[in-house]
Amino acid sequence: MVVDDPSNNILSGIVTADPAGSVPAGTTLRFKSVPITTDFRGTTATINNWQFFEGVVLSISFADQAFHYVEGSAVLIAPGVALCASHVIRPRMSELLAGTTGTMCQGLASHGLLLWHIRKVTEVPNTDITILGLELASAFPPENLFLQATLTTRTPKVGEELLLCGFRAAASAFSIKEGSPIETTGEVRISRGAVTKRYPKGRDSSMVPWPVVEVACPARGGMSGGPVFDSGGTLIGLVCSSVEISEHEGVSYVSLLWPAMTAQFESTWLKGMLPSPATLLQLDRRICPIIRPEAIRRILHEDGKRYTTEYREWEE
């Protein structure tokens, strides 16, 4: 990982119809979960070699007829499935339902941009987590290999260091010019800090009432919904909010993942490969690895609609 390097990155991608819809019979697509680790020891920095994440970390964009907006981050966790922060998607929900805005995710990779249309949005009740159903909108990556994160149900310990990641746009909006490529500028940010407090039942009853941990580092604007990894490179949460004291000082709150694992969602890519509707717990572990899924149970109520999530905390 190269940090705070002054050289420039230029990545491009071409929006296409989903190539999975026209591949020859017998074509093999490969999905591999990889750890995201780094020897970076500072508090916060800009990453120069964007290809470090190879499409696992995503930026979220919205577009109308005049402007292109990059407003948050996400993380790929299964074929065509990503997690992001609900507060990034919710302000655009009415526009999405009305079809007046387009939404995409962009994965930064060494071969260029891996592009995804957002086709389904599932907010996890009583959290700041949303499950995104994606559809590929660019060419397959080299060797048809898609990389993604491994999830864990673990609650991090106080004092444990976590790595926060995300894409931060350089402007609030970018003009769209007819006949010209859509161009955006920004930076890939990382922050590292120790867990200072844990709130397994929520920090409070109004602002952050869902399971979170407090981390001693800032998360810059645009990192909302970005992945948070433990020292082993496993996905342990998402950036929820941050109080920035200075460029290198602040406090961030990280949403823990276990409530999202029992929420039903619809997959939108590679029909038939993933059950739909389903929960993350119900997916094949080969395409959606979860460390210690048995720590969570989805208990269905007698009405067959409501459910309770039971979590047995562990921190080994």
Secondary structure, DSSP 8 states (H G I E B T S, - for coil): --BS--S---------S-GGGS--TT---EEEE--------SSEEEES-GGGGTTSEEEEEEE-SSEEEEEEEEEEEETTEEEEEHHHHGGGHHHHHHT-SEEEEEEEETTEEEEEEEEEEEE-TTSSEEEEEEEE-S---GGGEEEE--EE-----TT-EEEEEEEEESSS-EE--TTS-----EEEEEEEEEEEEEETT-S-SSSS-S-EEEESS---TT-TT-EEE-TTS-EEEEEEEEEEEETTEEEEEEEESGGGGGS-B---SSBTTB-SSB-GGGS-TTTS-EESGGGEEEEE-TTSS-EEEEE-----
